[in-house]
Amino acid sequence: MQDIDIADLKRISELIYQKYGYDFRNYAMSSFKRRVLRIMDLKRFTVEALIRKLTESPEFIHEFLDELTVNVTEMFRDPSFWRIMREEIIPAILLNHKQFKIWHAGCSSGEEVLSMAILLKEMGIHQDVQLYATDLDTNILERAKSGTYSIKNMELNEKNYIRFQGAGSLKDYYREENGLAVFNKELLNNVTFRKHDLVTGEIFNKFDLILCRNVMIYFNQTLQNEVLKKFHESLFKYGYLAIGSKESLIWCDYANRFIVVNNEEKIYKKIKD
Amino acid sequence: MNKFNLNNSYKAVVIGGSAGSFQGVVKILSQLPKGFPLPIIMCLHRLKHVRHGFVEALSLKSVVQVTEPYDKETIKRGSVYLAPANYHLSVELGHYFALSTEEMINNSRPAIDITLGTCAYVFKDKLIGILLSGANKDGALGMKQIKDRGGFTIVQEPSECMIDTMPKSALAITQIDQVLKIDQIVNFFKELDKLYR
């Protein structure tokens, strides 16, 4: 495997920002470096060849983004998180609103959106909830929209669903077709998929719940801080924010505008505008 | 001059291990000199979907409480860290941790190569890398990166390992400074500790 120094990584993030408007300049360096090296490895590019390709072939950016962003996820990842959603958070929202909105920020291939749709279905409130799923990578959004996953991922997803103690079997929600698990289209009929970059994107709606688990780990603290401000602005007062189990908000400027609702599952509630 | 030919310029210790390494790690942590000054960063293969129990089991006999760091948590001297379940653990140049959910490496997340490799990049020749018993080659590349950047490398004596694939893979691709049994690694920490007093 080749190596790449920080100066070249900065050249690449600056180039992508200037030419395409995607801002990776405040991404965590260790993973950004691994992702770029991975692309160089896959495409057999030197640093110079990669920079040339990014400069001269605008269509390459989509493939580049698809490989650069981390799209490894599972349905019902951390089953205990999803149990808390079902047993505490969603019921708490329902106390005040019969209809509400959820934002999956950085939805990747859509496993969490689908998990939420199934959870809502099993609670009998699927049609009362509007889901928004966003990602900066348009290729991955298409995959998320299709609700189709490789059958080899289903073993893990099934295991998680069993630990989540779902109402039936995950198999109730999909059929097998040519080595693919194709989920019922109806599950995603209340989901709006849209391209949105957390770093450069505008506030586009107000939500009762935002899920952004294991997305901000790819950002440095400066950027985490900025993104938390956006989430704060995108939440109704007393709305909830869920982040990954090993993420923390405590060093962010806006941390004191939230309280911890569940420390184990890292669920926060906005208490101050 | 001490027997390991060490000095007190080291800034961190990183330990990798897999199948058969648990008892060894417990022994090392239980006999760690009180107030051992360097951070110890551990990446041990573990069940991906069991978040709890491991750090508690390791802490039970450890001289220092073992913690699973949060993303972007600053590395503190004298602390002992364990890579959390289902995340890769990296170290960043500002001496803090970064977590990631990238693809598994060597069928593992956390992958030892990532933790060792990023530690090597950040701490350069101020790093001590230790690789223990294990059933795959994860960690071998990381040990090579530590050696290539001038760090000090130790593997557990293969004959003592429950499964020796891991130390042997490291021995095959890079120069290892010391091949030691667990009891000798315990002594190594004691010798190292004296240099900081």
Interface residues (C-beta under 8 A of the other chain):
Chain A: A28 M29 S30 S31 R34 R35 V70 V72 T73 R77 D78 S80 K159 N160 R163 N214 M216 I217 Y218 N220 Q221 Q224 G244 S245 K246 E247 S248 W251
Chain B: H49 R51 E68 P69 Y70 D71 K72 E73 P84 N86 Y87 S90 V91 E92 L93 A98 L99 S100 T101 E102 E103 I114 T118 Y121
